[in-house]
Amino acid sequence: MLSFYKEKIAVWSWYDFPKVSSTNDTIKEFSTKEKPVVVSAIEQTGGRGRRGRKWEPIAGNLYFTYSLEIPLSELSRYVCLIGLSLAKTIQGYTKNQEIKIKWPNDVFFAGKKITGILLEKIQGDIWAVGIGVNIVDSPKLSNLLYEATSLKEEGIITDRVDFLHRYLEQFKKDLSEYKEKGFGPLKDEWQALALNIGQQISIKNETLTKTGIFLKLDDNGYLILKTDKGEDRIVAGDLFINKEK
């Protein structure tokens, strides 16, 4: 498979492909423990999101995966951190205040989804962090859980390469802060951008649905849900707005 080594971005060696099935699958062909790698593709034909949801390929959008060492005990914190860095990267392009994070790490712009993230284990503590960003256009699929938008549709003109550089530099900065100061300051930043915090929501996973008020994040990055039975710590699941009165 033909690839082109571009340069080093932050701590990652960047390889760009004309076309791949999935950047998450492609990065597994690299030795990523000793040499952190970021893989991007101009075209991605078989991209996927959480629970096997398909990413619609759109020319000009950004599809990339980078390798990251994540201690399992800190996984939920890293998941939130990845989304926070994405939101801050978008904020760097605009003064618009409508950039929010839907727990745990989906970024929304003006109430519409603009990024997607999929973490998959490579080996040991090394993870593939796959990200898709709608740079020039957004998918128009009838089965989407939320409306989608793109940077261009929101008046921001950039390209996939510029965004990739900005994001990786922002994530490196946030990761350094996390390692130096802990999760607390970054948790506060995340909560300031949280979508639906203080509102009634539903959290769904493979086996059950829980409904209550989204109170906050705890120190592990878990969602604290206030229910009729008390406070519940939610480790994983899909968040939905509960519109019932």
Sequence and secondary structure as in RCSB ss.txt:
>XXXX:A:sequence
MLSFYKEKIAVWSWYDFPKVSSTNDTIKEFSTKEKPVVVSAIEQTGGRGRRGRKWEPIAGNLYFTYSLEIPLSEL
SRYVCLIGLSLAKTIQGYTKNQEIKIKWPNDVFFAGKKITGILLEKIQGDIWAVGIGVNIVDSPKLSNLLYEATS
LKEEGIITDRVDFLHRYLEQFKKDLSEYKEKGFGPLKDEWQALALNIGQQISIKNETLTKTGIFLKLDDNGYLIL
KTDKGEDRIVAGDLFINKEK
>XXXX:A:secstr
   EEEEEETTEEEEEEEEES HHHHHTTS  SSS EEEEEEEESS B GGG B    TT EEEEEEEE  GGGH
HHHHHHHHHHHHHHHHTT   S EEEETTTEEEETTEE EEEEEEEEETTEEEEEEEE SS     TT SS B  
TTTTT    HHHHHHHHHHHHHHHHHHHHHH SHHHHHHHHHTBTTTTSEEEEE SS EEEEEEEEE TTS EEE
EETTEEEEE S EEEE    
